[in-house]
C-alpha cells in the first residue's frame, strides 16, 4: 500500500511530491515521485493483481490534490514530471477524512455525556440507529461542503464509522497492550 499523508500536501506546490518536480524547479530530477509505475508494481498483490493507495485525511490537502485525484479517477492514469504514465486501472483508492467531526461530536454528546453516549435500555437499538443515521448525514453534509460534486460522484462507496462501544474499546486496548507486552518481551530477551 502507498500512503499519502495529506498533512504534507497543504501547499499548492506540494502536489509535486506525488507527481515529481516539473522541469525548471530546483531539485527537478533529484527526487522521484511518490507514485510511479515501479512503486505500484512493487505493492501490487500478486494473488489479486490489485494495489491500494491510501489518501489519509484528505481535508488537510490543498485543492490541487482534489484536482489531481479528479483527473486520475476520470482517466485512470497520471503522468509524472518525468513523463512516466502511471496506470491506476488495478488500483483501489481509499480516502479517509475527519470532515464533520465537530458536528458528529455534538450529536454524540448532546445529552451532556462525555465519552460514550448513554442509551436508555429497552429502546437502545432504535436510539442507536437514529443516532447513527444522524452521524452519517452530518459526515456526508460536511463532505459535500468541502469536496466538489464531480469529485464525490466518482467515489463508489462511503463508510461512516460508528462510535465504539465500551466493550469494543476494551478489546482495542487489550490488543494494543498485548502488542506492547510482546514487543517488550522480545526486546528484553534479545539483551
N, C-alpha and C positions, 0 to 999 in steps of 0.2 A: 504494500500500500504506500502511496505517496501522500504525505500530509502537508497541506498548505495552511500555515498559520496566518490568518488574515490580520492579526495584530501587527505583522511585519509588512503589510501592504496598505498602510493608511495613507501614504502619499501617492499622488497620481503617477509619478515616475517609478514607484517601487514595483509596478507590474512587470518591469524588466527582469525581476527575479524569476518569473515564470517563463518568459519568452527569450531572455538574454538581452544584453545591452545592444541597442542599434548602432550601426556604423556611425562614427563621429563622436560617440560618447567616450569619456575616459573609462578605460577598463574593457572596451569592446574586444571580444575575442579572448579575454583572460579568464572570464568566468562562464561556465556553461549554464544554460537554462535549467531550472528546477525540473521541468518536464520535457524530456526528449524521447525519441523513439527507442534509444538504447535503455533508458531508465524504465520505460514502460515494458520493454521486453524482459528486463530483469525481474520485475514484480508480477508478471503475468502468471496466473495459476495454470500450470500445465494440465491439470485434470479438467478444468472448466474453460480454459482459454479466455480468461477474463482478468482484468485488473481493476483496482479500486483507487480512486483519487478522493481523498477526504479534504473538503474545504471547510476548515474549522472556524466557527464564529464569523460568518460572512458579513454581519453588520459592522464589523470593525474595519473592513476594507474600503478603499476608495471606490468611487463609481466606475473606475476603469476596469476593475475586476469583473463587475457585473456585465460590462460591455464585452469583455473578452469571453466570459462564460456564455453569454448570449450567442456570440458567433460560433463558439465551439459546439454548443447544443444545437445550433441551426445546421451547421455543415458537417459536424463530426470530425473536424480537423482544425489544426492550428499550425501556423508557420512560425518557426523560431527566428530570431535575428540572424542566425547563420544559415537561413534558408532551408532548414530541415523541416519536412512536413511530419507532424505528429498525428497519427491516425487514432482516434478515440472510439472507433466503431465497436470495440470489445471492452469498453470502459464503463464502469458504474461510478457515477459521481455521487458522493454523499456530502450534503451540506448541513452543517449544524448552525444553530443560531440561538441567541437568548432574547430575540425580539419578543416584546410583550411580557417580559419577565416581571416588570413592575406591576402591571395590571393583574397578572396572574397571582402575584404575591398578595395583592389586595383581596382577591377572591378567596384565597386560602386563609386569610386572617381577618375576614370581615366580622367575625363574632368575637373579636379581641383575643383570639387564640394566637399564641406564638408557638411556632414549631408545627406540630401535627394538628390538623383541623379536627375538632371534635364532632362526631356524628352521633345523633341520637340513635339508640338501639331500636330495633323494630322497623324503622324506615331507612336504615342505613344504606341499603342498596340503591334506593330511589334517590336519596340525597347525594350520594356519591356520583351517580350517573348525571344528575343535573349539574353538579359542581364541575365534573369532568367536561361536560358539554360547554359550559361557560368558559372553562380554561382553553379548550380548543378554539372557540370563537375569538377569544382575546388574542391568542397567538396568531391566528390566521389574519385577523384585522391588522395587527401590528406588522406582519409580513407584507400585507397589501399596501400599507402606508409607506414602507421603506423600499420595497422592491417593485420594479415596473411590471405591469400586467403581462407584457410579452415574455418577460423572464419567468414569471410564475407559471405561465401557461406551458412552459417547456419542462416543468417538474412533474414527474409521473406520480409520485406518492409523497404525502406529507404525514409525518408522525409527530404527535404532541405527547410527550411522556407524562404520565400521571405522577402525582406525588407518591413517594414511597411511604408505605405503612411503617409503623414502629417495628413490626416483625421483619419486614424486608430490610430496613436499615440495620437491624441487629445482624442479619445474615451477611450484609456487606461488611460491617465492622468485623465480624468473626473471620471472614475470608481475608481481609487485609491484615488482621492481627496474625493469622496463621502464616501469611506470606512474610511478614516481618520476623516471626519466630524462625521460619525456615532459613531466611537469609542470615540471621544472627547465629543460628546453629552451625551452618556451613562456614561462616566466617570464623567462628571460634574453633572449629575442628581443623581448619587449614593452618592455624597459627601454632 
